[in-house]
Structures are given as structure tokens and as C-alpha cells.
Amino acid sequence: MKRNIGFIGTGNMAKAIIGGIIKSGYTQAHDVYASNRSTAKLIDIKEEYGINIYEDNFSVAENCDIVFLSVTPDVYPDVIEEIRDGIREDAIVIHIAAGQTIAQSEKHFQRSIKIAKAMPNTPVTVGEGMTSISFNRFVTDEEKEEIRALFESFGKVEFIDESLMNIASAVGGSSPAFVYLFIEALADAAVLHGMPRNNAYKIAAQSVLGSAKMVLESEEHPGKLKDDVCSPGGTTIESIASLEENGFRSAIIEAVKANMGKFKK
């Protein structure tokens, strides 16, 4: 079934998703609509992807079957008030704002409406995103699978209970920054020992990519895969011991704990 897909707000994540669904062939540019307060940003995204653009949010709402609220949480009440009467009865609203609950969105709409809360991460830009999704009671099983297919067009998807969304944001949404830091540190170590930086980044990044793919495709426990690399008395187990001595594992756990602390304030 053909669906028009709308984006209210065209920030970095919205642009990444628009690029993902068009580049993957999930939908066509003429079936995508977007609005933004900035005319310049709208013109830029139209030139890049050839989508339909509007300067008002209501036009996107009334023309679309799936509507992404890709604005910051502080403007949700105002934006929902703008589009409330334009949202179709069978439309699905997807919000991607951390800290904004489904119940809060339902309250603002003041009527029964299908809502999904999604937490994608920035690798959606390269078709390797990770998105956690929760739904309210009005979304049917068939519609859930439709939303899964949309997000799987640029990565992987997990359906979770909304109560787990904050930790999903910490582990899935923020962790790319941790991984980039790890890649940078590996490359710096290589440069320290004489390797040109362009070689170092490529070797480090591909090693991380390949290791992640092995976890997903082999379905082996990460500890087992780690053990497979560590020969008795070898250089890798020496490196693992050094990481443990320097609190590598606990540093990651504490980083996620710090992230979760933001949601409790």
C-alpha cells in the first residue's frame, strides 16, 4: 500500500531518515513531504532529495499517512496543536524526541491517535542504523510491521517496551560516540608507533565494523568471540589484561550510567 511520509522538522536525524528511505528504494521522493521554519533548509533538502516541501506544518499533516515529529521536545505542544486537526484518523505519528513519552503526546493530541516512539542513531545515514521502537495501544500488528520495514530500510530494528526507551537511547543512540572515541584511540596508538593516520583510521574502523558483524551474524556471545582471538600467553590477552587494569569495562558501564542520569534530572 502506497503511503505518503511526512517530516515536521528537517534536522540531522530527519535528513538521515529521508535519505535512508529514498536511497534504499523503500519509497519515492514524490511521496515524501517536509516542513521547517527555515525556508533555506527546506530548499536545501528539496534540492538534495527532490521531496515535497511546505513552510507550514499543517499541510504535511493533512497530506501524509505516516508523520514524523522530528522537532525538539520543547516545541512538541505547540507543533501538535498546529497539526492536531490535520492528522488523519488512520495516520501513524512517529516521534523521535528523547524524553518525550507516548502519554505526553497522546495528551497533547486530545484524541485517540496511533503513536510510535522511535530512537534511531546516526548510522542510519549509511544504512546501518539501530532503531528501538515502542507503540501505543492503537497501532495494529500489521502497522507495526509496516513501521519495522520502514526503519529496516536503513538499519536494524528492535521493538521494546517504552519503559526501556531511555536505556535504549543510552546504549543505541549515544554509543556511536563511544565507538568513534575508541576508533580514534586505536588510530592514535597506531600513529604513535609509526603508522600513517589514514591507514590507521581505516584499519581500526574496519576492525570494529567486522567485529560487530560477527556478533550479529554468528549469534555467539561476545565473550566467546573475544576468547577466540586470545591465544594462551599471546599478545591479545596481554592487551585485554591491560584494558581490564585500566578500567575499560567499568568505564563503559559508568558512561551509560551517566547518560541515564540525565533522564532522572
Protein Blocks (a to p, Z undefined) as FASTA:
>chain_A
ZZddddehjafklmmmmmmmmmnomacfklpccddfblklmmmmmmmnopacdfbfklmm
mmpfbdcdfbdfklmmmmmmmmmmmpcfkbccddfbehiafklmmmmnopacdddddddd
fklmnopaccdddddfklcfklmmmmmmmmmmncccddddfklmmmmmmmmmmmmmmmmm
mmmmmmmmmmmnopafklmmmmmmmmmmmmmmmmmmnopafklmmmmmmcghiaklmmmm
mmmmnommmmmmmmmmmmmmmmmZZ
